[in-house]
Amino acid sequence: MQKKNEFEIYIYRITYTNFSGIVHEFSAKQVQDFCYINNLKAVPEIYYGYAKNINPEIKHDENFSNNLLQYLSDIYLDKQCPLSKNKIPNEGIVIRIESFDLQVYKHKSFIFLKQETKLLDKQINNIEE
């Protein structure tokens, strides 16, 4: 249990750079497994599988991507992060297309973006930059 003035670290991404400088990005499954094996906390995985199987009620037509994004946004965005005691909003949704040419898409919560903008206006750097 997290105590006052303590924080926890959750792993969301792991890369490995070989001696030739080639970077390998771990798959989402590999990140979860690595964290489990090494007794580390991984960012909770909500779903792993094909996008078409997330909600069978979403029609697989030309609007599928927009409808899926709206569905996920309604469920997960602009709500408080359940992992934080500080009442901060969920940052967003990450969708990864795991293939040889990994593609990663991040859709940030409007409330999170608003908070992030306020910090940037105060010239408070984002720790990810």
N, C-alpha and C positions, 0 to 999 in steps of 0.2 A: 504494500500500500504506500502510495506517495505521501510524504510528510510535507508540512509547510516549509516553504523556501527550498524545496527539492524539485528536480525535474527528471523526466524520463526521456530517453532517446529511442525513437522508432526508426528502423532502417527501411528505406523505400527503394533504394537503388544501390547496386554494387557493380563496379567495373573492375576489370583486370587489364593492365597494360603490360604486354610482354617486352622482352629486351629490344625488339625491333620498333617499338613504339606503337604497335597495333593494339587498339583498344577493343576488348570484348565486353559487351554488356550482358550481365546475367539476365535470364528470363525471369518473369514474375515468380514462376514456380521455383526456380533456383534460389531466388532471394528468400522466399518463405522457408525452403529446406535448409539453406545455409544458416539462417537465423535460428531455426529449431535445433539443428545439430550443435550450434555454438552457444545455445542458451541466451540468445539476443532477442529483442522485441522487434518484430516486423510490423510495418503499417498493416492494419487489418485488411485482408483481401475480402472484398464484398462478393465478387463473382469472378470465376475463371472459366472461360469457355467461349463459344461462338456468340457474337452479338445477336444473331437471329434467334437464339434460344433464351434470351433474357426475359422477354415477355411475348408469348405467342399471340397476344391480341394486337400487337403492332404489325400492320400489313407490310409485306416485303415488296414495296413498290418504289417509285422514284423519290418518295418522301421519307423512306425508311430512316435515313441518317438523322434528319431533322426531328422526326417523331421519337426516335430512340433518345436523342439528346434531351428533348423536352421531358420525356418520361423520367430519365435519370435525374435531371435538374429538379423536377418537382419532388422527388423522393429525398435527395441528398443535399441540395444546395440551400444556402441562406438559413441554415440551422446551426445551433451550437455544436462545437466539436465534443463528442462524448468522452474523449480521452483527456480533456483539459478541465482543470478546476477553475481556470481563470475566465471562464465565459467568453471564449474566443470563437469566432465562426469557423465552420468547416472551410478548409482552403478551396477545395474543388474536387473535380472528378478527373481521373486519369484513365485514358483508354489506350491500351497498347496493342498494336498489331505485331505479333511476334512471328517473324520470319527471318530469313537471312538478312534482309534489309529492314531492321527494326524501325517501326514508326510509333511515335508516342504523341498523343494529343492530350492537352490539359485544358479543362474548362473551369475557370475560377469562379467562385461564388461572388455575386455582386457585393454582398456585405463585406467579404474579405477584401475585395479590390478597393472598396471605399476606405477601409481601415489602412490598407497598404499605402494608398494615395496620401492619406493624412500623415503617415510616418515619413513618406518621401518629402512632403511639403515642409516638414520639420527638419529635414536633412538627416533623418535617422536611417542608416543603411540597413538594407535587408541582409540577413546573415547568409542567404543563398548566393549573393552576388560577390 
